Amino acid sequence: MKKINIFLKDITESGGGERVCVNLANAFSKKYEVEIFSFYKSFEQPAYELYKNIKISYLSNQNFYHANKIKKIFLKTFYRYFLSLLIILKFKN
Protein backbone atom coordinates (compact mmCIF):
# COMPACT_ATOMS: atom_id res chain seq x y z
CA MET A 1 0.00 0.00 0.00
CA LYS A 2 1.34 3.44 -0.92
CA LYS A 3 1.91 5.96 1.84
CA ILE A 4 0.96 9.65 2.00
CA ASN A 5 2.63 11.97 4.52
CA ILE A 6 1.04 15.30 5.39
CA PHE A 7 3.03 18.00 7.21
CA LEU A 8 1.26 20.66 9.27
CA LYS A 9 2.26 23.25 11.85
CA ASP A 10 -0.22 22.11 14.55
CA ILE A 11 -3.00 19.58 13.93
CA THR A 12 -4.52 20.23 17.36
CA GLU A 13 -5.52 23.83 16.55
CA SER A 14 -8.80 24.65 14.84
CA GLY A 15 -8.41 26.55 11.61
CA GLY A 16 -8.85 26.31 7.87
CA GLY A 17 -5.54 24.57 7.18
CA GLU A 18 -6.19 21.99 9.87
CA ARG A 19 -9.68 21.27 8.54
CA VAL A 20 -8.37 20.85 4.97
CA CYS A 21 -5.60 18.56 6.25
CA VAL A 22 -8.11 16.38 8.13
CA ASN A 23 -10.50 16.23 5.16
CA LEU A 24 -7.67 15.23 2.80
CA ALA A 25 -6.30 12.66 5.25
CA ASN A 26 -9.73 11.09 5.75
CA ALA A 27 -10.33 10.95 1.98
CA PHE A 28 -6.89 9.53 1.17
CA SER A 29 -7.04 6.95 3.98
CA LYS A 30 -9.56 4.89 2.03
CA LYS A 31 -6.90 3.89 -0.54
CA TYR A 32 -3.57 4.87 1.04
CA GLU A 33 -1.72 4.65 4.32
CA VAL A 34 -1.80 8.20 5.71
CA GLU A 35 0.43 9.75 8.38
CA ILE A 36 0.22 13.35 9.60
CA PHE A 37 3.37 15.01 10.93
CA SER A 38 2.54 17.91 13.23
CA PHE A 39 5.38 20.24 14.19
CA TYR A 40 3.63 21.21 17.45
CA LYS A 41 1.07 19.87 19.90
CA SER A 42 -0.91 22.63 21.63
CA PHE A 43 -3.80 20.44 22.85
CA GLU A 44 -4.32 16.76 23.64
CA GLN A 45 -6.56 15.87 20.68
CA PRO A 46 -6.85 17.13 17.10
CA ALA A 47 -9.58 19.76 16.69
CA TYR A 48 -11.32 17.76 13.94
CA GLU A 49 -12.16 14.07 13.84
CA LEU A 50 -9.74 11.77 12.05
CA TYR A 51 -10.35 8.18 11.02
CA LYS A 52 -8.78 5.57 13.30
CA ASN A 53 -6.35 4.27 10.66
CA ILE A 54 -4.57 7.65 10.32
CA LYS A 55 -1.34 7.94 12.29
CA ILE A 56 -0.28 11.25 13.88
CA SER A 57 3.34 11.99 14.78
CA TYR A 58 4.28 15.08 16.79
CA LEU A 59 7.74 16.51 16.22
CA SER A 60 7.46 18.65 19.37
CA ASN A 61 5.10 18.34 22.32
CA GLN A 62 5.53 22.02 23.08
CA ASN A 63 2.95 24.63 22.17
CA PHE A 64 4.25 26.96 19.44
CA TYR A 65 3.02 30.05 21.29
CA HIS A 66 4.91 29.18 24.48
CA ALA A 67 8.29 28.97 22.75
CA ASN A 68 10.73 31.84 23.23
CA LYS A 69 11.09 34.37 20.40
CA ILE A 70 14.39 33.07 19.02
CA LYS A 71 13.11 29.51 18.96
CA LYS A 72 9.87 30.69 17.31
CA ILE A 73 11.75 32.45 14.52
CA PHE A 74 14.03 29.45 13.98
CA LEU A 75 11.19 26.92 13.93
CA LYS A 76 9.01 29.06 11.67
CA THR A 77 11.91 29.50 9.21
CA PHE A 78 12.75 25.78 9.38
CA TYR A 79 9.11 24.87 8.76
CA ARG A 80 8.93 27.11 5.66
CA TYR A 81 12.27 25.85 4.34
CA PHE A 82 11.33 22.21 4.94
CA LEU A 83 7.96 22.65 3.27
CA SER A 84 9.42 24.39 0.21
CA LEU A 85 12.12 21.72 -0.07
CA LEU A 86 9.47 18.99 -0.09
CA ILE A 87 7.53 20.80 -2.81
CA ILE A 88 10.66 21.28 -4.94
CA LEU A 89 11.64 17.62 -4.60
CA LYS A 90 8.13 16.44 -5.37
CA PHE A 91 7.76 18.41 -8.60
CA LYS A 92 11.38 18.26 -9.76
CA ASN A 93 10.78 15.20 -11.93
Secondary structure, DSSP 4 states (H G I P E B T S, - for coil): --EEEEEEEETTS-SHHHHHHHHHHHHHTTTSEEEEEEEE--SSS-SS---TT-EEEES--S-GGGS-HHHHHHHHHHHHHHHHHHHHHHH--
